[in-house]
Amino acid sequence: MSEPDIDKILSYGEKLADEAEVFMLDYTDISLEQREMAVSSVFEHAGRSLFVRVVKDKHIGISGTSDIARWKDCVDAAVSSAGLSEQVPGWTGFPEKTALPKGSDPFDPAVTVSPDLAAEYLDRMNAGAAIHPEARIVTGGVSLSNGSATIANSGGVYYMRKMSGISLGMDAICDTSTGYEYDSSPFLDRINPEKIGEDTAYWAKSSRNGVDVETKKYAVVFSEHVVDSLILDLFTEAVNGKNVLSKKSVFAGKLGEEVVHPSVSISDVPMDPAGFAWKRFDSEGTVTHDLSIVQNGVLSAFLYDVKTASQANTASTGHAHRAGNGATFIHPHCLKIDAPKADVMDKPCLYVREVIGAHTANSLTGEFSVEVANAFFAESGRFTRPVKKAMISGNIFDILRGGVSISAETKTFDGAIVPKMRIENMQVIG
């Protein structure tokens, strides 16, 4: 594969527009999928994607190609698309070159993209699941990847970031109950395939013979999965600068105001050692930094990329990510929540490990009504009875305003380090 001359691409783009930017992604990956107890498919991919953005008279155009030899056509298409886009008020330009903070990339040379390593981790998941033979494994999967991303622009930015990744997932059934577990990381030594398999089978086995639930308010403990997919996802939408600008955020116009309980703080820490992001710059080349979003209940920041920051007459916070078509979207790198810590499982509660329908929650109002999965009544940190079927409803902003307690132990996801969370007096529908 020939190496593209990025400087040449930028130079050509600058002749046709006011500014030019190149984002290039190199990748290699492999996926093994298992049905029942046999490998059902193997997928391997390798390639390079080139995305060009240009700015002409404050109009932004973008184009992409996987045929690097056609980079001129790609630039020309980006210039043409700029003519069709709306002008960006207050456009301040692509980021300029600056000194990067110290730090490493989320890259582990031990994550080799090979069928042998993928098969080994699949076997180890199955070995873990065998501890609970009552459960039957339905599907399993392993994905391995590595690659690099390069961002360069006419302002002098020219940064490269190496990345690796391993993702594991498995689901099982026992009678009519199901269980699922997954994990991912850039680093091989942070993945425990035996535990993923064991937990998958355990949740399926232990969820059998569930009891009915009386409709009333309970003390509810959300697992890290639920806190991530429900609480933090909706919070992230509320502090997304694009949503704030379009008045699709409950926090619009509330900077400097108390929006959650004074005991709650939320921040984004891109280079947190326990996180997976390890981003010194975002996908536009803006240098990242620790950002306090909510400090002691008071809203102190929104998340912006260059375009939305220009529209808001502020600076980018370095939260641009790239979608598959090369366009940017806004998302935290490593979100962390701080609140009073406690043994959240010590007192009686309804423990909810997963919810079904988190995507249906209203990102503007924060209201949700979702079905629980792998839920249990618990006392003194022990599960006593599985729950047959139930729904929970509420409002995540009301939950955060009312105050919560969180566990000291956490689980790391892509984009957040997440604790369990205890909420008193949550509506449960049997």
N, C-alpha and C positions, 0 to 999 in steps of 0.2 A: 504494500500500500504506500503510494507516494506521499511525502510529507508536504502539506500545503504551506505556502509562504504567506503567513498571516500579515506581515508588514505590507506585502504586495496587495493583498485583499483590502486592507485598510486604506492604502494609498489610492486605489481605484475608487473605493467608496467615497473618499473625501473629494474627489474630482466631480462627483455627481450630487453630493449632498453636503450639508454643513458639518455633520458628524457621522462617524461610522463605528460599528462595534462588531466584533466577531466572538461567538461562543461556540466552542468545539468540544464535542464529547466523544471519547474513545471508550469502548466497552467490550468485555468478553463475559459471557455468562453461560451457565448450564443449569438445567432443572431436571430432577428426577421425580416422577409422580408414581405413587403406589395405589393400587386398588386391591382391597382385601389384603392379601399378604404377598402380592407379586408386583414387581415393577411393571407399570402399564405404559409408560412413555418416557422418553428422554428428549429434551430440547436443548440445542446448543446454538448460541448466537455470538457473532462478533462483528464489529463494524465501527464506523465513524460517522457522526452527524455534524454538519456545519450549519450554523444559524447566523444570519447577518441582520443587524438592525441599522437603520440609518435615520437621521433626523434632517428634515429639510423645511425651513420656515416654520419650525415648531410642530411639524407633522411627523409622526413616527411610522416607519414601514418596516416590515419583517418578512424574511423568507428563509427557507431551509432546504437542505439537500443532503442526501447520503452519497452523492456522486461528487467527490471533491474536485474532480477535473472540471466540473461545471460551475465553479465558484463565481465566474463573471455573470453567468445567467442568474445566479442566486442574488448577487448584488443588484443587478438590473431589476429583478422582480421586487426586491425590497424597496427600491426607489419608486417603482410604479405603485406599490401598495401605500407608500407614504402619501401619494397624491390623492388616495381615496379615503384616508383617515381624517378624523377630526383634529383640529389644532389643539395642542396642550397648553392651556393658559399658564403663564408663569414658568415655562420650561427653563431649567437652569443648567442643563447639559449633563452628559454622562460623567461619572466620577473621574477625577483626576488622579494620577499616580501619587501614592503616598507610602510612607513606611508601614509595613505590615507588623502587627504584634507578633511576639514570639509564640511558637507552638508547633505541634505536629499535625499532619493530616490523618484522617480516619482510615489508615491503610495498614493492613496486616499481611506481610508476605507469606504467612502460613496459610492464608486463604487462597489455595491454588484451585483454579477452575478446572477440575478433573472429575471424570466419572467415578474414579476409585474413592476419592474423598467424599463425594456425594453419597455413594453407596454405603460407605462406612458409617456415615451419620444416620442414614436411613435404618441400617441394621441396629445401631445403638438405640434409636428411638423404639424400635420394635422390641428390643430386649427389655427396655424399661417398662413398656406396656404389658409384657408377659408377667409382671409381678401381680397383676390383677387379671387372671385368665378368664374371669366371668365376662369381661368386656370383649367385644369383637372389634378389631380395627377395620374401619371402612375405607379411609383414605389417609395418605401421608405424602409429604413432599419435602424436598430439600432444594434450595437454590443457592448457587455460589456465583459471585461476580467480582470483578475488579476492573479498574479503568482509571481514567483521568478526565478532568474538565479544565479547559483553558478559556480565560476571558481576557480580551484585549480590546482597546478602543483608541480613538484618535486623541484622547487626552493623556496618553502615555501609559495607561494601565496595561500590564501584561503579566497576569498571574496564572499559575497552574496548581491544581489540587489533585492528589492521588486518592483513590477511594477503593475500599473492598467491602464485601458484604456476604453474610451467610444468613439464610432464613430457613426456619424449620416450622412445620405445622403438621398436626395429626388430629383426626377425629375418630370417635369410637361410639358404639352403641351397646347397650345392655338392656335386654327386654325392650321397653319403649323409651328408655332414657338415653340421652346422648351426652357426650363430653368432647371438649375441644381445647387444645392448647397450642400455642405458637410462641416463637421468639425470633429475634433477629439482632444482629450486631455487626459492626465492621470487624470485630475481633474474635478470633476462634476461641480464645480462652475464656470468653464470657458466655459461651453457649454450653448448655448441659443437655445433650439429646436424651440421655436416659431419664432425666427428670421430666422432660416434655412428654415422653411416652408414658411414663408412670402416671403423671397428672391427668393426661387425657383419659386413660382407662379408669383412674380413680373417680373422676367426676361423673363418668357414665355409670359406673357401678353404684356409687353412693347416692345418686339422684333417684334411684328406684323407689317405688312405693311411697311417693310423696303424699303429704297430708294436705287437706284443704285449708285455706286461710280465711279467717274472718275479716270482713271488710272494716277497717278502722285504721287509726294512726299507730305506727310502730316506730321504735328506734331502728334505723336501718344503717347497715354498714355497706358501703360500696367497695368492691374490690378495686385494685389499681386499673384493671381493664375498663371498668365502668366510669371511674373518675376521668380517665383519659378520653374515652369515646363520647361521654355525655357532658360532664362538667367543663373540662378544659377545651373541648372542641367548640362548644357554644361560647365560652369566654373568648376564645381566639377570634371567632367571627365578630364579636362585639368590639374588639380593639383593632380590627383590621382597618387600616386607613382608607381603603377603597369603600368599605361599608359605611364608615363615618362620613366620608364626603357625600355619599349618595343618600344619607339619612336613613340607612338601613341598620343602624346600630342603636341599641338602647342607651349607649354611652355618648352619643353624639352631643357635643356642646357641654360636656360635664368634666372636662379637664380641671383638676384642682378641687373637685367635689368628692365627698365620701360616697362611694358606690357599693362597697361591701363592708362587712363588719371590721371595726378597727383592729381586731386581732389577726386579720388576714392580709398577707402581702404576696404578690405574684411578680416574678421577674423572669427575664430571659438571659441565660448565661451560656453563650455559644461554646466557650472552651472549657466548660465544666468537665473535670476528669472522669466523672461518672457517666457523662452523657455520651452520645454517639455522633454529635454533629461535628465538633472540633473544627469550627469554621472561623477562619481569620478574616475572610472576606465573603460577601454574598455573591450571588450569581450575576451581578452587574459590576462587581469590582469595588463595591463600597466596603470599607473596613468595618468589621463588626466590633461590638463592645457590649459589656454587661448593661442591661437596660431594666430599670425598675419601672414596671408597668402600673402596679398598685402598691403603694407604700402605706402600711398601717391603715388600710381601708380607703385611702385617697387615690383617685385615678391620676397618674402622673405622666403617662405617655401612651401614644398609639403606635402601631407598626406601619412603616412606610417603605415602599421602594422609591426609585427616583421619580417616576411619573406621578404617583399620588402625592409625594412630598412636594413636588413642584406645584401641583394644583392646590395644595393646602398651605402654600407659602412657608414651608419649613424644610428641614433637611431629611434626607433618607436615613432611616434607622438601621439600614443594612439588613433588611429582611426579604430581599428578593430571592425567589427560587425559580427554577425553570420547569415548565410543563413539557410534555412530549413534543409539542409543536414549536418549542423554543420561546414561547411567550412567557413573561414573568407572572408569578403570583406571589402573594404575601403570606408568610407563615413563620412562626417562631422557630428557632434553632434548638433550644433546650430550655423549655419552660419549667419553672419550679414554683411550687406553692408552699408558703410558710403559714402555719396556723398552730394553735395550741396542740402539743403532742400528747398522746395518751395511749394506753392499751385499749384500742377501739373495740376489741372483741371481748373484753373482760366482763362487761355487763350484758344482760340479755339483749338480743337483737335479732333482726332478720338480716342475714348476710346474703348479698346479691353479687354473684360472681360475674354474670353476663346479663346484658339486656338485648332484647330483639326489637329493632325499630328505632335505634338512636338517631338514624338519619331523618326520621320524621319530626324530630323536635324543632320547634320554631326558633330559628336563630335570631330573630328580631326581638321577640318577647321573652324568650328563655323558657317557654312552657313546653312540657313534655308529658307524654303518656305512653309508657313502653311496657312490654311483657318481660318478666324476669326469666332467667334460665340458670340452672345449677344454683338454686337458692336454698338456704337452710335456716332454720331457727338455730340459734347458738346461745350457749351460756358458758361463762368462765373459759372462753376461748375454744370451746369444743362444739362441734356440730351435734345437735340432738335429734332433729327430724328434718328430712328433705321436704321441700315445698312442691306440691303437685302442680299448681298453676296459679299465677297471680300477676297483677299489673301494678305498677307504681306510677304516680303522677305528681307533678309539682312544677316548680319554676326554679331554674338553677340560680338565677340572680337573687331570688328570695332566699334560697338556701345559703348563698354566700353572705347575704346581708344579715341573716339570722345567726351566723357564727357556726363553725364546725370544729371538730377535732380530727387530727390526722395521725397516722401511725408513723413511728420513727423509721421503720423499714420501708424501702421503696422498690419500684421496678422501673427499669429504663425502657422507654419506647422511642421510636423515631420522632423526635421533636419534644420530648418531655421526660422528666424524672418524676415519677408519680407515687404518692402514698395511698394507702387505704383511707377512707373518709367516713366518719360517723355523723349521721344526721338524725337529730331527735325529732319525733312527731312528724314522720312522713306518711302521706296517705297511701295505703295499700288496699287494692281492690281484689277480693277473692273470687 
